[in-house]
Amino acid sequence: MIERNMVSTTFELPGYTVDGTLGVVRGIIVRSRSVVGSIGAGLQTIFGGNISLYTSLCERTRQDAYERMVAEAATLGANAVIGVRYDATEIATGVTEVLCYGTAVHVRRAVA
């Protein structure tokens, strides 16, 4: 498994040299809101502030997409992922796709 400190939104990892690029990797999750969750979130909007039901759903979805991306990179033999980004698209009312993608690479510690 790839360690969290080896996944970066930048295109380099300080102290490491990229030995090889293994290609684009991605993790895709499609989620929908449940009727119960939508009702609960609707009630939270009455009072304003953070809508915790949606916040948790979004965070879980992003984490799942991230984990899938990292697993795909590890399958390719990568020990790091650089240039990580997220994207989200509403496919249908209440159904959203979350994509996490980056470049799988093999890195080694840079010689000082």
C-alpha positions in Angstrom: 0.0 0.0 0.0 1.1 3.5 -0.7 1.7 5.7 2.4 -0.3 8.9 2.7 2.8 11.1 2.7 3.6 9.7 -0.8 0.4 11.1 -2.3 0.5 14.7 -3.3 -1.3 17.4 -5.2 2.0 18.7 -6.4 3.9 17.2 -9.3 7.0 16.3 -7.2 7.7 15.0 -3.7 10.4 16.9 -1.8 13.4 14.7 -1.2 12.4 12.2 -3.9 13.2 11.7 -7.6 10.7 10.2 -10.0 12.2 7.1 -11.6 9.2 6.3 -13.8 5.7 7.3 -14.6 3.2 4.5 -14.6 0.2 6.4 -16.0 -3.0 8.1 -14.8 -4.8 6.3 -12.0 -8.3 7.1 -10.8 -10.9 6.2 -8.2 -14.6 6.7 -9.1 -17.5 6.6 -6.7 -21.1 7.2 -7.6 -23.4 8.0 -4.6 -27.0 9.0 -4.1 -28.7 10.6 -1.2 -31.1 8.4 0.7 -34.6 9.6 1.3 -34.0 9.6 5.1 -30.7 11.4 4.7 -32.4 14.0 2.4 -35.1 14.6 4.9 -32.6 14.9 7.8 -30.5 17.3 5.8 -33.5 19.3 4.8 -34.4 19.7 8.5 -30.8 20.9 9.2 -31.1 23.6 6.5 -33.9 25.2 8.5 -31.5 26.0 11.3 -28.6 27.0 9.0 -24.9 26.3 9.5 -23.1 23.1 8.6 -25.3 20.3 7.2 -23.5 17.5 8.9 -25.3 14.7 7.1 -24.2 16.0 3.7 -20.7 16.8 5.0 -20.2 13.2 6.2 -21.6 11.8 2.9 -19.2 14.0 0.9 -16.2 13.2 3.1 -16.9 9.4 2.9 -17.3 9.6 -0.8 -14.1 11.5 -1.3 -12.2 9.1 1.0 -13.6 6.1 -0.9 -12.6 7.6 -4.3 -9.1 8.4 -2.9 -8.6 4.8 -1.6 -9.6 3.3 -4.9 -7.1 5.6 -6.7 -4.3 4.6 -4.3 -5.2 0.9 -4.7 -5.0 1.2 -8.5 -1.6 2.9 -8.3 -0.3 0.1 -6.0 -1.5 -2.5 -8.4 0.6 -0.9 -11.1 3.7 -1.0 -8.9 3.7 2.6 -7.9 5.0 3.8 -4.6 3.6 7.4 -5.0 0.9 9.3 -6.7 1.5 12.9 -7.7 -0.8 15.6 -9.2 -3.8 14.4 -7.3 -7.1 16.1 -8.1 -10.8 15.6 -7.3 -13.8 16.3 -9.6 -17.5 15.8 -9.1 -20.4 15.7 -11.5 -24.1 15.4 -10.8 -25.2 12.6 -13.1 -28.9 12.8 -12.1 -30.9 14.6 -9.4 -29.4 13.4 -6.1 -26.8 11.2 -7.8 -23.2 12.4 -7.9 -20.0 11.0 -9.3 -16.8 11.8 -7.4 -13.5 11.2 -9.2 -10.1 11.2 -7.6 -7.2 11.0 -10.1 -3.5 11.5 -10.3 -0.3 10.1 -11.9 1.1 6.9 -10.5 4.9 7.1 -10.2 7.8 5.1 -8.8 10.1 7.4 -6.8 13.4 7.0 -4.9 15.1 9.1 -2.3 17.1 11.9 -3.9 20.8 11.8 -3.4 22.0 14.8 -1.3 
